[in-house]
């Protein structure tokens, strides 16, 4: 009993057991999460001709499922078009991410984009009316 108490007090056996279990859970998570995509690149269409979107850029170089991007709006998009929301729409028409935009905000971080398929980032105004869109596709090398 004294040995058990000593191990509990110092964390010896329990700490080793916790590290082992945490490592096992991490390995299982990676093993079941699927493939990792590295060397991410963003292909965009319609950004140059958009009155609302200034640019879209990736915030990371690898991911397991969705990529994080930063969207910059033009001054006129933010103010005159009154952009109040962005939504990422997958090629099948389903919404994969939605976020709000504050009045006058020209930069939105943590926009989630699907990897390996075309998507559209749609901008809406305060009345939820469509004011602009840009087509995107995140590509890279898949590692099993």
DONU-676057 format. One line per 2 residues: their letters; for each residue x, y, z of N, C-alpha, C, CB. Coordinates in Angstrom, 1 decimal. Glycine has a CB too. Example, Ala and Ser with C-alpha at 12.3 -4.5 7.8 and 13.67 -1.06 7.14 Angstrom:
residues 2
AS = 13.2:-5.7:7.8:12.3:-4.5:7.8:13.2:-3.3:7.8:11.3:-4.5:9.0; 12.8:-2.2:7.1:13.7:-1.1:7.1:12.9:0.0:7.9:14.1:-0.6:5.7
This chain:
residues 144
XX = 0.8:-1.2:0.0:0.0:0.0:0.0:0.9:1.3:0.0:-0.9:0.0:1.2; 2.0:1.2:0.7:2.9:2.4:0.8:3.5:2.7:-0.6:4.0:2.2:1.9
XX = 3.8:1.6:-1.3:4.4:1.8:-2.6:3.4:2.5:-3.6:4.9:0.5:-3.2; 2.1:2.0:-3.5:1.1:2.7:-4.3:0.9:4.1:-4.0:-0.3:1.9:-4.1
XX = 0.9:4.5:-2.7:0.8:5.8:-2.3:2.0:6.7:-2.8:0.7:6.0:-0.8; 3.2:6.1:-2.7:4.4:6.8:-3.2:4.3:7.1:-4.7:5.6:6.0:-2.8
XX = 3.8:6.1:-5.4:3.7:6.3:-6.9:2.6:7.3:-7.2:3.3:5.0:-7.5; 1.5:7.3:-6.4:0.5:8.3:-6.6:1.0:9.7:-6.3:-0.7:8.0:-5.8
XX = 1.8:9.8:-5.2:2.3:11.2:-4.8:3.3:11.7:-5.8:2.9:11.0:-3.4; 4.1:10.9:-6.4:5.2:11.3:-7.3:4.7:11.3:-8.7:6.4:10.5:-7.1
XX = 3.6:10.6:-9.0:3.1:10.5:-10.4:3.9:9.5:-11.2:3.2:11.8:-11.0; 4.7:8.7:-10.5:5.6:7.7:-11.3:4.8:6.8:-12.1:6.4:6.9:-10.3
XX = 4.1:5.8:-11.6:3.4:4.8:-12.4:2.3:5.4:-13.1:3.0:3.7:-11.5; 1.5:6.3:-12.4:0.3:6.9:-13.1:0.7:7.8:-14.2:-0.5:7.7:-12.1
XX = 1.8:8.5:-14.1:2.3:9.4:-15.1:2.7:8.6:-16.3:3.4:10.3:-14.6; 3.5:7.5:-16.1:3.9:6.7:-17.2:2.7:6.1:-17.9:4.9:5.6:-16.7
XX = 1.8:5.6:-17.2:0.5:5.0:-17.7:-0.2:6.1:-18.5:-0.4:4.5:-16.6; -0.3:7.3:-18.0:-1.0:8.4:-18.7:-0.3:8.7:-20.1:-1.1:9.6:-17.9
XX = 1.0:8.8:-20.0:1.8:9.1:-21.2:1.6:8.0:-22.3:3.3:9.2:-21.0; 1.6:6.7:-21.8:1.4:5.6:-22.7:0.0:5.6:-23.3:1.6:4.3:-21.9
XX = -1.0:5.9:-22.5:-2.4:6.0:-23.0:-2.6:7.1:-23.9:-3.4:6.1:-21.8; -2.0:8.3:-23.6:-2.1:9.5:-24.4:-1.5:9.2:-25.8:-1.5:10.7:-23.8
XX = -0.3:8.6:-25.8:0.4:8.2:-27.0:-0.4:7.3:-27.9:1.7:7.6:-26.7; -1.0:6.3:-27.2:-1.9:5.4:-27.9:-3.1:6.0:-28.6:-2.3:4.3:-27.0
XX = -3.7:6.9:-27.8:-4.9:7.7:-28.4:-4.4:8.5:-29.5:-5.5:8.5:-27.3; -3.3:9.2:-29.4:-2.8:10.1:-30.5:-2.5:9.2:-31.7:-1.5:10.8:-30.1
XX = -1.8:8.1:-31.6:-1.5:7.2:-32.7:-2.8:6.7:-33.3:-0.7:6.0:-32.3; -3.8:6.3:-32.6:-5.1:5.9:-33.1:-5.8:7.0:-33.8:-5.9:5.3:-31.9
XX = -5.7:8.2:-33.3:-6.4:9.3:-34.0:-5.8:9.6:-35.3:-6.3:10.6:-33.1; -4.4:9.6:-35.4:-3.8:9.8:-36.7:-4.1:8.6:-37.6:-2.3:9.9:-36.5
XX = -4.0:7.4:-37.1:-4.3:6.2:-37.9:-5.7:6.2:-38.5:-4.0:5.0:-37.2; -6.6:6.7:-37.8:-8.0:6.6:-38.3:-8.5:7.9:-38.9:-8.9:6.3:-37.1
XX = -7.7:9.0:-38.8:-8.1:10.3:-39.4:-7.9:10.3:-40.9:-7.2:11.4:-38.8; -7.2:9.4:-41.5:-7.1:9.3:-42.9:-5.8:9.9:-43.3:-8.2:10.1:-43.6
XX = -5.8:10.4:-44.5:-4.5:10.9:-45.1:-4.3:12.4:-44.7:-4.6:10.8:-46.6; -3.0:12.8:-44.9:-2.6:14.1:-44.6:-2.2:14.7:-46.0:-1.4:14.2:-43.6
XX = -2.6:15.9:-46.2:-2.3:16.6:-47.5:-1.2:17.7:-47.2:-3.5:17.3:-48.2; -0.1:17.6:-47.9:1.0:18.5:-47.6:1.2:19.4:-48.9:2.3:17.8:-47.3
XX = 2.0:20.4:-48.7:2.3:21.3:-49.9:1.1:21.9:-50.4:3.0:20.5:-50.9; 0.2:22.4:-49.6:-1.1:23.0:-50.0:-0.9:24.2:-50.9:-1.9:23.3:-48.8
XX = -1.7:24.2:-51.9:-1.7:25.4:-52.9:-3.2:25.7:-53.1:-1.0:25.0:-54.2; -3.4:27.0:-53.2:-4.8:27.5:-53.4:-4.9:28.0:-54.9:-5.1:28.6:-52.4
XX = -5.9:27.4:-55.6:-6.2:27.9:-56.9:-7.5:28.7:-56.8:-6.4:26.7:-57.9; -7.5:30.0:-57.3:-8.7:30.8:-57.2:-9.1:31.3:-58.6:-8.4:32.0:-56.3
XX = -10.4:31.6:-58.7:-10.9:32.2:-59.9:-11.8:33.4:-59.5:-11.8:31.1:-60.8; -11.8:34.3:-60.4:-12.7:35.5:-60.2:-12.2:36.5:-59.2:-14.1:35.0:-59.9
XX = -11.1:36.3:-58.5:-10.7:37.2:-57.5:-10.3:38.6:-58.1:-9.5:36.7:-56.7; -9.5:38.5:-59.2:-9.0:39.7:-59.9:-10.2:40.6:-60.3:-8.1:39.4:-61.0
XX = -11.3:40.0:-60.7:-12.4:40.8:-61.3:-13.5:41.1:-60.3:-13.0:40.1:-62.5; -13.2:40.7:-59.0:-14.3:40.9:-58.0:-14.2:42.3:-57.4:-14.1:39.9:-56.9
XX = -15.4:42.9:-57.2:-15.5:44.1:-56.5:-15.6:43.9:-55.0:-16.8:44.9:-56.9; -15.8:42.7:-54.5:-15.9:42.4:-53.1:-14.7:41.7:-52.5:-17.1:41.5:-52.9
XX = -14.1:40.8:-53.2:-12.9:40.0:-52.7:-11.6:40.6:-53.2:-13.0:38.6:-53.1; -10.7:40.9:-52.3:-9.3:41.3:-52.7:-8.4:40.2:-52.9:-8.8:42.3:-51.6
XX = -8.4:39.2:-51.9:-7.5:38.0:-52.0:-8.0:36.9:-51.1:-6.1:38.4:-51.7; -7.5:35.7:-51.4:-7.7:34.6:-50.5:-6.4:33.9:-50.4:-8.8:33.6:-51.1
XX = -5.9:33.6:-49.2:-4.6:33.0:-49.0:-4.7:31.9:-47.9:-3.5:34.0:-48.6; -3.9:30.9:-48.1:-3.9:29.8:-47.1:-3.1:30.2:-45.9:-3.3:28.5:-47.7
XX = -3.5:29.7:-44.7:-2.8:30.0:-43.4:-2.0:28.8:-43.0:-3.9:30.3:-42.4; -1.9:27.8:-43.7:-1.1:26.6:-43.3:-0.6:25.9:-44.6:-2.0:25.6:-42.5
XX = 0.4:25.0:-44.4:1.0:24.3:-45.5:0.6:22.8:-45.6:2.5:24.4:-45.5; -0.1:22.3:-44.5:-0.6:20.9:-44.5:-1.9:20.8:-43.7:0.5:20.0:-44.0
XX = -2.6:19.8:-43.9:-3.9:19.5:-43.2:-4.3:18.1:-43.3:-5.0:20.5:-43.6; -5.2:17.7:-42.5:-5.8:16.3:-42.6:-7.1:16.3:-43.3:-5.9:15.7:-41.2
XX = -7.9:17.4:-43.2:-9.2:17.4:-43.9:-9.6:18.7:-44.4:-10.2:17.0:-42.9; -9.5:19.8:-43.7:-9.9:21.1:-44.2:-8.8:22.1:-44.0:-11.2:21.6:-43.5
XX = -8.7:23.0:-45.0:-7.6:24.0:-44.9:-8.1:25.3:-44.3:-7.0:24.3:-46.3; -7.3:26.0:-43.6:-7.7:27.3:-43.0:-7.1:28.4:-43.9:-7.1:27.5:-41.6
XX = -8.0:29.4:-44.2:-7.6:30.5:-45.1:-7.9:31.8:-44.5:-8.3:30.3:-46.5; -7.3:32.9:-45.1:-7.6:34.2:-44.8:-8.2:34.9:-46.0:-6.3:35.0:-44.2
XX = -9.3:35.6:-45.8:-10.0:36.2:-46.9:-9.9:37.7:-46.7:-11.5:35.8:-47.0; -9.4:38.5:-47.7:-9.4:39.9:-47.6:-10.5:40.5:-48.5:-8.0:40.5:-48.0
XX = -11.2:41.4:-48.0:-12.3:42.1:-48.8:-11.8:43.4:-49.2:-13.6:42.2:-47.9; -12.3:43.9:-50.3:-12.0:45.2:-50.8:-12.6:46.3:-49.9:-12.4:45.5:-52.3
XX = -12.1:47.5:-49.9:-12.8:48.5:-49.1:-14.2:48.7:-49.5:-12.0:49.9:-49.3; -14.5:48.7:-50.8:-15.9:48.9:-51.3:-16.7:47.7:-50.9:-15.9:49.1:-52.8
XX = -16.1:46.5:-50.9:-16.9:45.3:-50.5:-17.3:45.4:-49.0:-16.0:44.1:-50.7; -16.4:45.8:-48.2:-16.6:45.9:-46.8:-17.6:47.0:-46.5:-15.3:46.1:-46.0
XX = -17.5:48.2:-47.2:-18.3:49.3:-46.8:-19.6:49.5:-47.7:-17.5:50.6:-46.9; -19.3:49.6:-49.0:-20.4:49.9:-49.9:-21.4:48.7:-50.1:-19.9:50.3:-51.3
XX = -20.8:47.5:-50.2:-21.6:46.3:-50.4:-22.1:45.8:-49.0:-20.7:45.1:-51.0; -21.5:46.3:-47.9:-22.0:46.0:-46.6:-21.9:44.5:-46.3:-23.5:46.5:-46.4
XX = -20.8:43.9:-46.6:-20.6:42.5:-46.3:-20.7:42.2:-44.9:-19.2:42.0:-46.9; -21.6:41.3:-44.5:-21.8:40.9:-43.1:-21.6:39.4:-42.9:-23.2:41.3:-42.7
XX = -21.4:38.6:-43.9:-21.3:37.2:-43.8:-20.6:36.6:-44.9:-22.6:36.5:-43.6; -19.8:35.5:-44.6:-19.1:34.7:-45.6:-19.5:33.3:-45.4:-17.5:34.9:-45.6
XX = -19.7:32.5:-46.5:-20.0:31.1:-46.4:-19.2:30.4:-47.4:-21.5:30.9:-46.6; -18.6:29.2:-47.0:-18.0:28.3:-48.0:-18.9:27.3:-48.4:-16.7:27.7:-47.3
XX = -19.2:27.2:-49.7:-20.1:26.2:-50.2:-19.3:25.2:-51.0:-21.2:26.9:-51.1; -19.4:23.9:-50.7:-18.8:22.8:-51.4:-19.4:22.6:-52.8:-18.8:21.5:-50.5
XX = -18.7:21.8:-53.6:-19.2:21.6:-55.0:-20.5:20.9:-55.0:-18.2:20.7:-55.7; -20.9:20.1:-53.9:-22.2:19.5:-53.9:-23.3:20.4:-53.4:-22.1:18.3:-53.0
XX = -23.0:21.7:-53.1:-24.0:22.6:-52.7:-24.2:22.8:-51.2:-25.3:22.3:-53.3; -23.4:22.0:-50.4:-23.6:22.0:-49.0:-22.7:23.1:-48.4:-23.2:20.6:-48.3
XX = -23.1:23.7:-47.3:-22.3:24.8:-46.7:-21.3:24.0:-45.8:-23.3:25.7:-45.8; -20.1:24.4:-45.9:-19.0:23.7:-45.1:-18.5:24.6:-44.0:-17.9:23.3:-46.0
XX = -18.7:25.9:-44.1:-18.3:26.9:-43.1:-19.1:28.2:-43.3:-16.7:27.2:-43.2; -19.4:28.9:-42.2:-20.0:30.2:-42.3:-19.5:31.0:-41.2:-21.6:30.0:-42.2
XX = -19.3:32.3:-41.4:-18.8:33.3:-40.4:-19.4:34.6:-40.6:-17.3:33.3:-40.4; -19.4:35.4:-39.6:-19.9:36.8:-39.7:-18.8:37.8:-39.9:-20.6:37.2:-38.4
XX = -19.1:38.9:-40.5:-18.2:40.0:-40.8:-18.7:41.2:-40.1:-18.0:40.2:-42.3; -17.8:41.9:-39.3:-18.2:43.1:-38.7:-18.2:44.3:-39.7:-17.2:43.4:-37.5
XX = -19.0:45.3:-39.4:-19.1:46.5:-40.2:-17.7:47.0:-40.5:-20.0:47.6:-39.6; -17.3:47.2:-41.8:-16.0:47.8:-42.1:-14.9:46.8:-42.1:-15.7:48.9:-41.3
XX = -15.1:45.6:-41.7:-14.0:44.6:-41.6:-13.6:44.2:-42.9:-14.5:43.4:-40.7; -12.2:44.2:-43.2:-11.7:43.9:-44.5:-10.9:42.6:-44.5:-10.8:45.0:-45.0
XX = -10.7:42.0:-43.3:-9.9:40.7:-43.3:-10.6:39.7:-42.4:-8.5:41.0:-42.8; -10.8:38.5:-42.9:-11.5:37.4:-42.1:-10.5:36.2:-42.1:-12.8:37.1:-42.8
XX = -10.1:35.8:-40.9:-9.2:34.7:-40.7:-10.0:33.5:-40.4:-8.2:35.0:-39.6; -9.4:32.3:-40.4:-9.9:31.0:-40.0:-11.1:30.6:-40.9:-10.3:31.0:-38.6
XX = -11.1:31.0:-42.2:-12.1:30.5:-43.1:-11.8:29.1:-43.5:-12.3:31.5:-44.4; -12.7:28.2:-43.3:-12.4:26.8:-43.6:-12.8:26.4:-45.1:-13.1:25.8:-42.6
XX = -11.8:25.7:-45.7:-12.0:25.3:-47.1:-11.8:23.8:-47.2:-11.1:26.1:-48.1; -12.7:23.1:-48.0:-12.4:21.7:-48.2:-11.2:21.5:-49.1:-13.7:21.0:-48.9
XX = -10.5:20.3:-48.9:-9.3:20.0:-49.6:-9.6:19.1:-50.7:-8.2:19.4:-48.6; -9.1:19.3:-51.9:-9.2:18.4:-53.0:-10.5:18.5:-53.8:-9.1:17.1:-52.6
XX = -11.3:19.5:-53.5:-12.5:19.7:-54.3:-12.8:21.2:-54.5:-13.8:19.1:-53.6; -13.5:21.5:-55.5:-13.9:22.9:-55.8:-14.9:23.4:-54.7:-14.4:23.1:-57.2
XX = -14.8:24.7:-54.4:-15.7:25.3:-53.5:-15.9:26.8:-53.9:-15.2:25.2:-52.0; -16.9:27.4:-53.3:-17.2:28.8:-53.6:-17.3:29.5:-52.2:-18.5:29.0:-54.4
XX = -16.6:30.7:-52.1:-16.8:31.5:-51.0:-17.8:32.6:-51.4:-15.4:32.1:-50.5; -18.9:32.6:-50.7:-20.0:33.5:-51.0:-20.1:34.6:-49.9:-21.3:32.8:-51.1
XX = -20.2:35.9:-50.4:-20.4:37.0:-49.5:-21.8:37.5:-49.5:-19.4:38.2:-49.9; -22.4:37.8:-48.3:-23.7:38.3:-48.2:-23.7:39.6:-47.4:-24.7:37.3:-47.6
XX = -24.7:40.5:-47.7:-24.8:41.7:-47.0:-25.6:41.6:-45.7:-25.4:42.9:-47.9; -25.9:42.7:-45.0:-26.7:42.6:-43.8:-28.1:42.1:-44.0:-26.7:44.0:-43.2
XX = -28.6:42.2:-45.2:-30.0:41.7:-45.5:-29.9:40.3:-46.0:-30.7:42.6:-46.5; -28.7:39.7:-45.9:-28.5:38.3:-46.3:-28.7:38.1:-47.9:-29.4:37.3:-45.6
XX = -28.4:39.2:-48.6:-28.5:39.2:-50.0:-27.1:38.9:-50.6:-29.0:40.5:-50.6; -27.0:38.1:-51.6:-25.7:37.8:-52.3:-25.1:39.0:-52.8:-26.0:36.7:-53.4
XX = -23.8:39.3:-52.5:-23.1:40.4:-53.1:-21.8:40.1:-53.8:-22.8:41.4:-52.0; -21.4:38.8:-53.7:-20.2:38.4:-54.4:-19.8:37.0:-54.1:-19.0:39.3:-54.1
XX = -18.9:36.4:-55.0:-18.4:35.1:-54.8:-17.1:34.9:-55.5:-19.4:34.1:-55.3; -16.3:34.0:-55.0:-15.1:33.6:-55.6:-14.9:32.1:-55.5:-13.9:34.3:-54.9
XX = -14.4:31.5:-56.6:-14.2:30.1:-56.7:-12.8:29.7:-56.2:-14.4:29.5:-58.1; -12.7:28.7:-55.4:-11.4:28.2:-54.8:-11.3:26.7:-54.9:-11.3:28.7:-53.4
XX = -10.1:26.3:-54.9:-9.8:24.9:-54.8:-8.4:24.7:-54.1:-9.7:24.2:-56.3; -8.4:23.9:-53.0:-7.2:23.6:-52.3:-6.6:22.3:-52.8:-7.4:23.7:-50.8
XX = -5.4:22.3:-53.3:-4.7:21.1:-53.8:-3.4:20.9:-53.1:-4.6:21.1:-55.3; -2.9:19.7:-53.1:-1.6:19.4:-52.5:-1.3:17.9:-52.8:-1.6:19.7:-51.0
XX = -0.3:17.4:-52.1:0.2:16.0:-52.2:-0.4:15.2:-51.0:1.7:15.9:-52.2; -1.1:14.1:-51.3:-1.7:13.3:-50.2:-0.7:12.3:-49.8:-3.0:12.7:-50.7
XX = -0.5:12.2:-48.4:0.4:11.2:-47.9:-0.5:10.2:-47.0:1.5:11.9:-47.0; -0.5:8.9:-47.3:-1.3:8.0:-46.5:-0.9:7.9:-45.1:-1.2:6.6:-47.1
